[in-house]
Amino acid sequence: MKSKSLLAAAIVLLIPSLALARPKNSANVELDQAVEVAGTQLAPGQYKLTWEGSGPNVTVNFDEGRKTVVTASAKLVKNPTNQEAIETDTAAGNTTVLKEIDLKNISIQFEDAAPSAGN
């Protein structure tokens, strides 16, 4: 009977640690300028990004507080530099479009990024 109790206790302790072991699918970013994401203009400020999906194709939510401001399609790729950065591009009409967010280990490349004004 004691071994069943120990097994049950081990399972109860193991489940939370397995939940913590899964990869982190969120990040906090600070935008220092207004940018367009998936056709929506985001004001400068702090946003929490969360992404869902399997493989490199994901759906990214930009949350401000408890409210999702915009959802965009993106690709996750390895960040070869391991440096954090936010990459933008200027689209037609001088609109600043969010192109990529580089986090420590991954880069989030947004698929809806508009072509450059010069293209």
N, C-alpha and C positions, 0 to 999 in steps of 0.2 A: 504494500500500500504506500509505503514511504517513497518508493521509486516513482510511482505514478504522480505523486505530489511534486517531486523534484522535476519530473519531465514537464508537468503543467507549468510550474514556475519558470522553467527555462524557456518554454515557448512564449509565455507572457512577456518575459524580458527580451526575447529575441525579436519579436514582431516590431516594436518601436525602433530598434536599432536598424532593422532592414529598411524601414521607411526613411530613416535618415541617411542611409547609404545610397539611395538612388540619386542620379545626377540632378544638380540644381538647374531648374528651368526658369529662372527669373534673375533680374538684375535691376538696379536702380540707376537711372541716367539723369544727367542735368543737361538740358538744352539751353545754350546761351543765346540763341536766336530763334526766331520763328521759322519753322520748316513745314513742308507739306509731306504728308504720309498717306498713301492710298487715297489721294484726292481731298484729304482733310488737313486744314491748317492747324498746326499745334503751336501754341504760344510758348515763349521761353519759360522754363521752370523745371521742376523735378517730376519725373515719371517713373512708375514701376513697370517694367516689361516682364511679361510672362509669355512663354511659348509652349505650344502643344503640337504634336505630330510625330510621325515615325520617319526615320531616315533624315535626309537633309532638308526635306520640304516641311515647313512648319507654318503655323498661324501665330502671329505675334499680337498680343493685346498691349496697348498703352493705357495704363491706369493712372488717374490723377485722384488721389484719395481712394475712395471706394468705387469710383465711377470709371468705367471703360470709355475712353475718349475716342479711340479708333482701333480697328483691327486690320492687320495687313498680312499678306502672304510674303514669305521670305525663305531663304535657304540658309542653313547653318553650315559653315565651313570652318576648318581649323585656322586659327590665327597664328601664322608663322612667326610673327614678331613678338607675340605675347604683350604687346603694348595696347593700352586702351585709347580709343579715339572715336570721333564721330565724323563721318565723311558725308559731305553734301555736294550737290551739283546745282548749277543754275539752269533752269528750264526756260523755254520760251516765255516771254512776259516778265523776265527777271524774277521768277518764283524760285525760292530755295527749296530744293527737294532732298529729303533724307535718302541717302544712297546706301549707307552701311554703318553699323555700330560694331566697333571692335572691342571685345571684352578680353580679359586676360588669356583665355584659352580658345575662344571661338569668336567668329565674326558672324553677324547677322546681316545678310545681304538682301535688301528689299527688292522684290520683283517689280513693283509698281513704280520704281524710280523712272521719272521722265527722261527722255534723251536731252542732251545738252542743247543749249540755244544755238551753238555753232555747228551742230550736226545736221 
